[in-house]
Amino acid sequence: MAQAGFIPAHPPRRDRVGPFWSAFVGEHARNAVTGWSNAAFEDWYTKRKLLRLTVHIPRHPDAIERVLLTNAANYAKPRIVKRLIAPLIGNGLLSADGESWRQQRRIVAPSFAPGAVAKLTGLMAQAAREGTAKWPQSGTVDIAETATDATMAIIARALFSGDPRLMTEDAGRHITAALEAAGSARLAAILGMPGLRLTPTAWAGARGQRFLRETLTDIVRERGPEGGDDFLGGMIRDLHERFPRSEALKLAIDNAATFYLAGHETTANALTWSIYCLAGDQQAQDRACSEVRAAIDGDPQTLPDRLPFLRQILDEALRLYPPAPRFDREALSDDMLDGHPVRAGEIVSIWPWVLHRHRKLWDDADRFDPDRFAPDRERERHRFQYIPFGGGPRTCVGARFATVEALVILAHWIAARRFALPPGREVELSAAVTLRPRGGLWVEVAPRD
Ligand code: HEM
């Protein structure tokens, strides 16, 4: 297969490492994927001091493996991050540690096992078709908007029986505001003033958080301890069996918020970046379309298994644009990472954004090339150089759900239209929490012959 030849957008890189204060002002303070130096994509380790915080950024896959897997017990979710996200997702699965985390993970894991996810493919296909029904035959569409509508409908239907309060445009706006505010909230937390709201974005974010918390509190309370007959209901019942009543109620709300947020925004971004890459590489798009046409009319539950090349495209889009571009840990006791001492209380920051484009780990790292993920090339990779879903015991519980959902939706979209990039339109990246295109992502659609 010839080289795809498409180098999708990424922010410019500096020749030198930026000064320490660049973490606090300007675009870099708000947007995690800007301001990186070329050296970051070639070296293995950085240690920085941000006021009271010492932050380690390892990039060698062995060091990542140590943090996430072999010495995972020594690395907890950082207290500073927990304080930041507590108003939104409390002590739910994403932020809990220790025994509480173990119990919660045991409760929800069966709902995300392959058999349970396969049963949702019909619902996923329906949401995909609702999206294409709104597109013109030919014209320009914001793929990010369609993707968000689809994944929001799926999470609301699959986990919350389609509660209409979670599917409104208002709910969508509030989630976006809550996530976009995270950049300035992080800054305030580093400054030691977590409640400080520095910008209008921060105030909109606080309103978004309040809306989500209040709506989900109403939904959980209305269900009562019996819960009801869906994912939320099962979780409420299991939590009541394992935790005291008031803690169970709070954890039910925390996890409703966790799954509602973590469960759709990330996958929407994965879809958006996949279509962007395909729109830039017509050859890969044609190959994917042939595969989809041969596969789409069979059993919907096994459709994702019949789409190996589309899976390679998704994997490659998740490499170039990891929807979670960073996540952090706090060392509980002293450790060594890649020959560097890490003290208890210091932060270790894991950066899929940098790891996935590291020049010593990937050939032609910025190029879109789905053939990197051909099955016979898996042996060329270290298990911890590609971590869009994290790794080790805290690996994304929704990884299978997200992968199946993305493949089903992409298949329906590719079958329905051809995608191309509109000339002259720049794509800008924004990463407060998730990696999304700023101001949406516009592509041209045309009928498939
Ligand atoms: C493409 C889509 C997705 C990506 C890229 C993604 C990425 C991640 C990553 C990197 C982590 C690990 C964070 C860490 O170690 O600190 C994580 C954890 C998690 N994800 Fe996802 N995620 C996706 C979709 C989903 C979906 C669909 C759900 C639920 C429906 C979900 C729910 C969660 C939860 C609850 C955790 C915490 C797990 C734990 O700590 O035990 N995610 N995700």
Residues whose N, C-alpha, C, O or C-beta is under 5 A from the ligand:
A	BS01	HEM	L93 L94 R105 F259 A262 G263 T266 T267 A270 P323 A324 F327 D328 I387 P388 F389 G390 P393 R394 T395 C396 V397 G398 F401 A402
